[in-house]
Amino acid sequence: MESSAAAPVISSAVPATHGFVVHTVTSEFQGDTTQIHVRTPDKVPAGMRLPVLYFLPVEAKDEQRWGDPLAEATKLDLANKLSVIVAYPTFSHLPWYCDHPTNPGIRQETYFLKVVVPFIERAYPVRAGRDARLLLGFSKSGWGAWSLLLRNPDVFGRAAAWDSPMMMEQGLYGMAAIAGSPENFGRYRVPNLLRERGKALGPEPRLLLMGYDNFRTPTQQAHALLDELKIPHAYRDGPQRKHHWNTGWVEEAARWLVTGK
């Protein structure tokens, strides 16, 4: 994950909301400054290395139309209960976790791979390696969690998605502007990636598919496609919850990512 690009400028940690600390980031892969929020367990024994649970945002910058993931992580006490480091990066543009083909300030996949993950593994007591990098998202970021893992199966261990438009056939919900072209969209489209790369994930389930509120039908269709392709995965059809970070689905998804159960 080394990059020949100009090195990002990342600030020291300062206290933030909900017990997190925050780093401000300037990177050529983003169109404006961004942030990386981090919460560690209250006590980390000397020499211990922990997995990282990456909460992936649904919105640009620090918008909270769809809830507050930092508040949810703190309410659930995930860092302590699961012995993980929780990291939450922000993005300058609507996050769809892909690289725009011509705009260098919308290179979201590259930013995550080349800036966010390496920084966390330099600055915090992290256990490096695929199985210690865990991706959690919903809606856009559930799609993003799966596309990141399917495109980078040697980098990330597991990905959990809740109520996500997994079967989307064109760039809806702001995706077209981030993907830049239909051809580029196709490189990140989840059903394409499942067909092309799903078997390479191996015999153990590395994808969790959960629903639902807005996207029950796509969730069911994605489950059927996974079964058709014989890709091991975990599946939860409900219960129905509001399409929001703070409606009760996060703990189950996070626990599965860490434990596989």
C-alpha positions in Angstrom: 0.0 0.0 0.0 2.9 2.4 -0.5 2.4 5.4 -2.7 4.7 7.5 -4.8 2.3 10.5 -4.5 3.0 13.5 -2.3 2.9 12.6 1.3 -0.3 13.7 3.1 -0.1 16.1 6.0 -1.8 14.6 9.1 -2.2 16.5 12.3 -1.6 15.2 15.8 -4.7 13.9 17.7 -6.9 16.4 19.4 -10.0 15.5 21.6 -13.2 15.2 19.7 -16.8 14.2 20.4 -17.9 10.9 22.1 -14.5 10.1 23.4 -12.8 10.0 20.0 -9.7 11.9 19.0 -9.5 13.4 15.6 -6.7 14.0 13.1 -7.0 16.6 10.3 -5.7 15.4 6.9 -4.6 17.2 3.8 -4.2 14.9 0.8 -4.0 15.3 -2.9 -6.6 12.5 -3.2 -9.3 14.7 -1.6 -10.7 18.0 -2.7 -10.5 19.6 0.7 -9.2 18.8 4.2 -10.7 15.7 5.8 -10.6 14.0 9.2 -9.8 10.7 10.7 -11.6 10.0 14.0 -10.2 7.3 16.3 -11.3 5.6 19.5 -9.1 3.1 21.3 -10.0 0.9 24.3 -9.6 2.6 27.6 -6.7 0.3 28.5 -4.4 -1.3 25.9 -1.7 -3.5 27.6 1.8 -2.8 26.5 2.7 -4.7 23.4 -0.8 -5.6 22.5 -1.9 -5.1 18.9 -5.6 -4.8 18.0 -7.7 -5.1 14.9 -9.3 -2.0 13.4 -13.0 -1.6 12.9 -13.4 0.9 10.1 -16.8 2.7 10.3 -17.3 4.0 6.7 -19.3 7.2 6.3 -22.5 7.6 4.2 -22.1 11.3 3.8 -19.5 13.9 2.8 -17.5 15.7 5.4 -19.2 15.8 8.8 -22.8 15.7 7.7 -25.2 13.7 9.9 -28.5 13.4 7.9 -28.3 9.6 8.4 -27.2 9.7 12.0 -24.1 9.8 14.2 -21.8 6.8 13.9 -19.4 8.1 16.5 -22.2 8.4 19.1 -23.3 4.8 18.2 -19.8 3.3 18.6 -19.5 5.0 22.0 -23.0 4.1 23.2 -22.2 0.5 22.4 -18.7 0.8 23.9 -17.4 -1.2 20.9 -13.7 -0.4 21.5 -13.8 -1.9 24.9 -16.3 -4.7 24.4 -14.7 -6.0 21.2 -11.1 -5.0 22.0 -10.8 -3.0 18.7 -9.7 0.4 17.5 -12.6 2.2 15.9 -11.6 4.5 13.0 -13.9 6.8 11.1 -12.5 8.7 8.1 -14.3 11.5 6.4 -14.3 12.4 2.7 -14.5 15.7 0.8 -17.1 14.4 -1.6 -20.1 12.0 -1.3 -18.4 8.7 -0.4 -18.9 5.9 -2.9 -15.4 4.5 -2.3 -14.2 4.7 -5.9 -11.6 6.7 -7.8 -12.9 9.3 -10.3 -11.2 8.7 -13.7 -10.2 12.3 -14.3 -10.6 14.3 -11.0 -7.6 13.8 -8.8 -9.4 15.2 -5.8 -12.0 12.4 -5.9 -9.8 9.4 -5.4 -11.7 7.8 -2.6 -10.5 4.2 -2.8 -6.9 5.4 -3.2 -7.3 7.8 -0.3 -8.5 5.0 2.0 -5.9 2.5 0.9 -2.9 4.9 0.7 -3.6 7.4 3.4 -6.1 6.2 6.0 -5.1 2.6 6.6 -1.3 3.2 6.6 -1.7 6.1 9.0 -3.8 4.1 11.5 -1.2 1.3 11.3 1.7 3.8 11.9 0.1 5.8 14.7 -1.9 3.3 16.8 -1.3 -0.2 18.3 -2.7 -2.0 15.4 -2.3 -5.6 14.3 -1.4 -5.2 10.7 -2.7 -7.8 8.2 -5.8 -8.6 6.2 -7.8 -10.2 9.0 -7.3 -7.2 11.3 -8.8 -4.7 8.8 -12.6 -4.8 9.1 -15.1 -2.7 7.2 -18.6 -1.7 8.4 -21.1 0.4 6.5 -24.7 0.9 5.4 -26.4 2.3 2.3 -23.6 3.9 0.2 -20.9 2.8 2.6 -22.2 -0.8 2.8 -21.7 -0.9 -1.0 -18.3 0.7 -0.4 -17.3 -1.9 2.3 -18.1 -4.7 -0.1 -16.4 -3.1 -3.2 -13.3 -2.3 -1.2 -13.0 -5.9 0.0 -13.8 -7.5 -3.3 -11.3 -5.2 -5.1 -8.7 -5.6 -2.4 -9.2 -9.1 -0.9 -5.6 -9.4 0.3 -6.0 -6.0 2.2 -9.3 -6.4 4.1 -10.6 -9.4 6.0 -14.3 -9.0 6.4 -17.0 -6.5 5.3 -20.5 -5.9 6.7 -23.2 -4.1 4.8 -26.7 -3.1 6.1 -29.6 -1.9 4.0 -27.4 -1.1 0.9 -28.4 -0.8 -2.8 -26.2 -3.8 -3.7 -27.8 -4.5 -7.1 -27.7 -1.0 -8.5 -27.3 -1.0 -12.3 -26.4 2.6 -12.8 -25.0 5.5 -10.9 -27.9 6.5 -8.7 -27.9 8.4 -5.4 -25.0 10.7 -6.4 -22.8 7.8 -7.6 -22.6 9.0 -11.2 -20.7 12.2 -10.3 -18.2 10.2 -8.2 -17.7 7.4 -10.6 -17.3 9.8 -13.5 -18.4 7.4 -16.3 -20.5 4.3 -16.8 -17.3 2.3 -17.6 -15.7 3.3 -14.3 -18.9 2.6 -12.4 -18.9 -0.9 -13.8 -15.5 -1.5 -12.2 -17.0 -0.9 -8.8 -20.4 -2.4 -9.3 -20.9 -5.0 -6.6 -22.7 -7.7 -8.7 -19.9 -7.4 -11.3 -17.2 -7.8 -8.6 -19.1 -10.8 -7.1 -19.1 -12.6 -10.4 -15.5 -11.7 -11.2 -13.8 -12.1 -7.8 -16.2 -13.6 -5.3 -14.8 -17.1 -5.5 -11.4 -15.8 -4.6 -12.6 -14.9 -1.2 -12.1 -18.5 -0.1 -14.3 -21.0 1.9 -15.0 -18.9 5.0 -17.7 -16.2 5.0 -16.1 -12.8 4.6 -19.2 -10.8 3.7 -22.2 -10.0 5.9 -25.4 -8.9 4.2 -28.0 -7.4 6.5 -31.3 -5.6 6.0 -33.5 -3.8 5.9 -35.4 -0.5 5.4 -35.1 1.1 2.0 -33.3 -1.7 0.2 -34.9 -5.0 1.1 -35.4 -6.2 -2.4 -31.8 -5.5 -3.5 -30.6 -7.2 -0.3 -32.6 -10.3 -1.1 -31.5 -10.2 -4.7 -27.8 -9.9 -3.6 -28.3 -12.9 -1.3 -29.7 -14.9 -4.1 -26.8 -14.0 -6.4 -24.3 -15.0 -3.7 -26.1 -18.3 -3.3 -26.1 -18.8 -7.1 -22.4 -18.1 -7.3 -21.8 -20.3 -4.2 -20.0 -17.5 -2.4 -19.9 -18.1 1.4 -21.5 -15.3 3.3 -23.6 -14.4 6.3 -27.2 -13.1 5.8 -29.7 -11.5 8.1 -33.1 -10.6 6.5 -34.3 -8.0 9.1 -35.7 -7.0 11.4 -36.8 -3.8 9.6 -35.2 -0.7 11.1 -35.0 3.0 10.1 -32.3 3.7 7.5 -30.0 5.4 10.0 -26.8 4.8 11.9 -28.5 4.8 15.3 -31.4 2.3 14.9 -29.9 -0.9 16.5 -28.1 -2.8 13.7 -24.5 -1.7 14.3 -23.7 -3.9 17.2 -24.6 -7.2 15.5 -22.6 -6.2 12.4 -19.5 -5.1 14.4 -19.6 -8.3 16.5 -19.7 -10.5 13.4 -16.8 -8.6 11.8 -14.6 -9.2 14.9 -15.7 -12.7 15.8 -17.2 -14.2 12.6 -20.3 -15.0 14.6 
